[in-house]
Amino acid sequence: MNNEEKEILEEKLTRLRQLSENLDESFTIPGTNIKFGIDALIGLVPGGGDLIGGLFSLYILRTAIKMKLPKGAILSIIFNIILDTTIGIVPVVGDIFDIFWKSNKRNMKIIEKYLVE
């Protein structure tokens, strides 16, 4: 990989990290160390908030596919998105799950793990 390709990859990773941070850990519950993001907030919207959050997560998946991550990594990312979206639909329980599962942060760890290897 030449320097230009490395710079492009690092730029993509920076954008993905920022998106992941915004979706999963933008805010802190006062008096605690518990963080949540836009994904948890839009998940509060009945009838589709979690589906919208899932669409944002698909951008991370799309980028991982373009980076040619192994099939196992892609399947793990898909699993995280499906789990987050499916459980997120359940009122109250899904909202609490969103705060603690942080599928986008998990997916970034998967991407970074395979890029290091």
C-alpha positions as CSV (number, residue, x, y, z in Angstrom):
1,M,0.0,0.0,0.0
2,N,1.5,3.3,-1.0
3,N,1.3,6.6,1.0
4,E,-1.6,7.9,-1.0
5,E,-3.7,4.8,-0.3
6,K,-2.7,4.9,3.3
7,E,-3.9,8.5,3.6
8,I,-7.2,7.7,1.9
9,L,-7.7,4.7,4.2
10,E,-6.9,6.8,7.3
11,E,-9.4,9.5,6.1
12,K,-12.1,6.9,5.7
13,L,-11.4,5.5,9.2
14,T,-11.5,9.0,10.7
15,R,-14.9,9.6,9.1
16,L,-16.2,6.2,10.3
17,R,-14.9,6.8,13.9
18,Q,-16.6,10.1,14.0
19,L,-19.9,8.7,12.7
20,S,-19.6,5.8,15.2
21,E,-18.9,8.3,18.0
22,N,-21.9,10.5,17.0
23,L,-24.2,7.5,16.8
24,D,-23.2,5.8,20.0
25,E,-21.5,8.2,22.4
26,S,-22.3,11.9,21.8
27,F,-23.8,12.6,25.1
28,T,-23.2,11.7,28.8
29,I,-26.0,11.2,31.3
30,P,-25.2,13.8,34.0
31,G,-23.6,12.4,37.1
32,T,-22.7,9.1,35.4
33,N,-20.2,7.8,33.0
34,I,-23.0,6.4,30.8
35,K,-22.8,7.7,27.2
36,F,-25.3,7.5,24.5
37,G,-25.6,8.9,21.0
38,I,-27.9,10.0,18.3
39,D,-28.8,6.3,17.6
40,A,-30.4,6.0,21.0
41,L,-32.2,9.4,20.6
42,I,-33.7,8.6,17.2
43,G,-34.6,5.2,18.6
44,L,-37.1,7.0,20.8
45,V,-39.2,7.9,17.8
46,P,-42.0,5.4,17.6
47,G,-42.6,3.5,14.4
48,G,-39.3,3.9,12.6
49,G,-36.6,5.6,14.7
50,D,-34.6,2.4,15.1
51,L,-34.9,1.7,11.3
52,I,-33.4,5.1,10.6
53,G,-30.5,4.3,13.0
54,G,-30.0,1.0,11.2
55,L,-29.7,2.9,7.9
56,F,-26.9,5.0,9.4
57,S,-25.2,1.8,10.5
58,L,-25.4,0.5,6.9
59,Y,-23.0,3.2,5.8
60,I,-20.4,1.6,8.1
61,L,-21.2,-1.8,6.6
62,R,-20.9,-0.4,3.0
63,T,-17.5,1.1,3.8
64,A,-16.3,-2.2,5.3
65,I,-17.4,-4.1,2.2
66,K,-15.6,-1.5,0.0
67,M,-12.5,-2.0,2.2
68,K,-12.7,-5.7,1.3
69,L,-12.9,-7.0,4.8
70,P,-13.1,-10.8,5.2
71,K,-16.5,-12.4,5.0
72,G,-16.5,-13.2,8.7
73,A,-15.9,-9.6,9.6
74,I,-18.7,-8.5,7.3
75,L,-21.1,-11.1,8.8
76,S,-20.2,-9.9,12.4
77,I,-21.0,-6.3,11.4
78,I,-24.3,-7.4,9.8
79,F,-25.2,-9.4,13.0
80,N,-24.5,-6.3,15.1
81,I,-26.7,-4.1,12.9
82,I,-29.6,-6.6,12.8
83,L,-29.4,-7.2,16.6
84,D,-29.3,-3.5,17.4
85,T,-32.2,-2.7,15.0
86,T,-34.4,-5.6,16.0
87,I,-34.1,-5.2,19.8
88,G,-34.1,-1.5,19.4
89,I,-37.7,-1.7,18.1
90,V,-39.0,-3.0,21.4
91,P,-40.2,0.0,23.5
92,V,-38.2,0.9,26.5
93,V,-36.1,-2.3,26.5
94,G,-34.8,-1.4,23.1
95,D,-33.9,2.1,24.1
96,I,-31.9,0.9,27.1
97,F,-30.3,-1.8,24.9
98,D,-29.2,0.9,22.5
99,I,-27.4,2.8,25.2
100,F,-25.3,-0.2,26.3
101,W,-24.8,-2.3,23.1
102,K,-23.3,0.4,20.9
103,S,-23.2,-1.6,17.7
104,N,-21.5,1.1,15.7
105,K,-18.5,1.2,18.2
106,R,-18.4,-2.6,18.0
107,N,-18.4,-2.5,14.3
108,M,-15.5,0.0,14.3
109,K,-13.5,-2.4,16.5
110,I,-14.1,-5.2,14.0
111,I,-13.0,-3.0,11.1
112,E,-9.9,-1.8,12.9
113,K,-9.0,-5.3,14.0
114,Y,-9.0,-6.6,10.4
115,L,-7.2,-3.6,9.0
116,V,-4.4,-4.1,11.6
117,E,-4.1,-7.8,10.6
